[in-house]
Amino acid sequence: MSIVGLNPYTALSGVKPDQVAQPAAAAEPAKNPVAEGVSEFKAVLESAEAAAIDTAVSGADPHAMVEALANAEMMLDTAVTVRDKVVEAYQELLRMPV
């Protein structure tokens, strides 16, 4: 059926009743994607700062510093884009007639 070799019928036949989705009370608490994004953003910026300090102080690998700074710049661009979209959505809400 598929080139990859995945047959949905055989994949579903292996599901046991104890593997079915758990009720919401027994499942782990839902994770906040915004909080995860902010913590990841903070970690990337801290690693870029540490790489820059290591390169300046001890002459560490400049390639690692450039890579860390590029990664931090990409995260900053992503954060600015998300912020702009949130502001734009808020402005659209304000323009809606009541």
C-alpha positions as CSV (number, residue, x, y, z in Angstrom):
1,M,0.0,0.0,0.0
2,S,2.8,2.4,0.8
3,I,6.4,2.6,-0.3
4,V,7.6,3.1,3.3
5,G,6.0,-0.1,4.3
6,L,3.5,1.4,6.8
7,N,0.2,-0.4,6.7
8,P,-2.4,1.4,8.8
9,Y,-4.3,-1.8,9.5
10,T,-1.3,-3.6,11.0
11,A,-0.4,-0.5,12.9
12,L,-3.8,-0.3,14.5
13,S,-4.2,-4.0,15.2
14,G,-1.2,-3.8,17.6
15,V,-2.9,-1.3,19.9
16,K,-3.8,-2.8,23.2
17,P,-6.6,-1.5,25.5
18,D,-4.1,-0.2,28.0
19,Q,-2.4,1.9,25.3
20,V,-5.6,3.8,24.6
21,A,-5.5,7.5,25.6
22,Q,-5.7,8.0,29.3
23,P,-8.4,10.1,30.9
24,A,-7.6,13.8,31.3
25,A,-7.2,13.4,35.1
26,A,-4.6,10.7,34.8
27,A,-2.6,12.5,32.0
28,E,0.3,14.8,32.8
29,P,-0.5,18.4,33.1
30,A,-0.7,20.5,29.9
31,K,2.5,22.4,29.1
32,N,2.4,26.1,28.4
33,P,3.9,26.6,24.9
34,V,4.5,30.3,25.6
35,A,6.4,29.6,28.8
36,E,8.4,27.0,27.0
37,G,9.2,29.4,24.1
38,V,10.3,32.1,26.5
39,S,12.6,29.7,28.5
40,E,14.1,28.4,25.2
41,F,14.6,32.0,24.0
42,K,16.4,32.9,27.3
43,A,18.6,29.8,27.1
44,V,19.7,30.5,23.5
45,L,20.5,34.1,24.4
46,E,22.5,33.0,27.5
47,S,24.4,30.5,25.5
48,A,25.3,33.1,22.9
49,E,26.4,35.5,25.6
50,A,28.5,32.8,27.2
51,A,30.1,31.9,23.9
52,A,31.0,35.5,23.2
53,I,32.5,36.0,26.7
54,D,34.5,32.7,26.3
55,T,35.9,33.9,22.9
56,A,36.7,37.3,24.2
57,V,38.3,36.2,27.4
58,S,40.0,32.9,26.7
59,G,40.2,32.9,22.9
60,A,37.8,30.0,22.5
61,D,36.6,28.8,19.1
62,P,35.4,31.8,17.2
63,H,33.3,29.5,14.9
64,A,31.3,28.4,18.0
65,M,30.7,32.1,18.9
66,V,29.5,33.0,15.4
67,E,27.2,29.9,15.4
68,A,25.7,30.8,18.8
69,L,25.2,34.5,17.8
70,A,23.5,33.4,14.5
71,N,21.3,31.1,16.5
72,A,20.4,34.0,18.9
73,E,19.7,36.3,16.0
74,M,17.3,33.8,14.5
75,M,15.5,33.4,17.9
76,L,15.3,37.2,18.2
77,D,13.8,37.5,14.7
78,T,11.3,34.8,15.6
79,A,10.3,36.5,18.8
80,V,9.9,39.9,17.1
81,T,7.7,38.3,14.4
82,V,5.5,36.6,17.0
83,R,5.2,39.9,18.9
84,D,4.3,41.7,15.7
85,K,1.6,39.2,14.9
86,V,0.1,39.4,18.5
87,V,0.0,43.2,18.2
88,E,-1.6,43.0,14.8
89,A,-4.3,40.6,16.1
90,Y,-4.9,42.9,19.1
91,Q,-5.4,45.8,16.8
92,E,-7.8,43.9,14.6
93,L,-9.8,43.1,17.7
94,L,-9.9,46.7,18.7
95,R,-11.2,47.6,15.2
96,M,-14.1,45.1,15.4
97,P,-17.5,46.7,15.8
98,V,-19.3,45.9,19.1
